[in-house]
Amino acid sequence: MRTSAKYTAVLGAEAVAASTAYMLVDLSDTTNYPHVRTTELHLLWLSLNAEKASDGIYDIWVGAITEVDATNRTADWLHVFHLQHHNNSTDSTDRFAQVVDFTGGGGMEQGINCNITGGALTHVVTNQQQAGNTNWQTDVGLASPVAAAGGATGKPGPGDLVVWVEEVSGTGTIDFSITAHYAAL
């Protein structure tokens, strides 16, 4: 990997009661994010802490925006955190904490290269995506780490890291904090 600085983005949300899209890292936004290069992102490490106040099931997907057109966009998923109640049938509150190191302990220092060319990841192949979906449309800003009090900011573009909190089943809410360590080239 070419020499680059490492950066951190932290996104948190409370009382999420329905499937919701978020911006994690906006590659083109060098004003609000700490990175200065805008060619490609490398996802090095993710951490998720969550508390689920229900008997429901949630998936928290992390991915990169790959395809863009006038009405919708596509996110290719790089990782999913699956949160499901399984220990105590009388306690609806579940806590979850997990760290994922995409550098393989330093053996693959570039992590996941999220370079996009021609509407596709150039260094990753995945069969999981949210294709042609208005969750990522060009005219709607998403809550992000740089939005005060959870307000909307950037509109997803190619190479951006996004999060999809999916309420798979059940009811209730989820609180979460996701931390991404990344490099920008």
Secondary structure as UniProt FT lines:
FT   STRAND          6..16
FT   STRAND          20..25
FT   TURN            27..28
FT   TURN            30..32
FT   STRAND          41..53
FT   STRAND          57..68
FT   STRAND          73..84
FT   TURN            89..90
FT   STRAND          93..101
FT   TURN            102..110
FT   STRAND          112..113
FT   STRAND          116..117
FT   TURN            118..119
FT   STRAND          120..121
FT   STRAND          129..133
FT   HELIX           134..136
FT   TURN            138..139
FT   TURN            145..146
FT   HELIX           148..150
FT   TURN            158..159
FT   STRAND          161..169
FT   STRAND          173..184
//
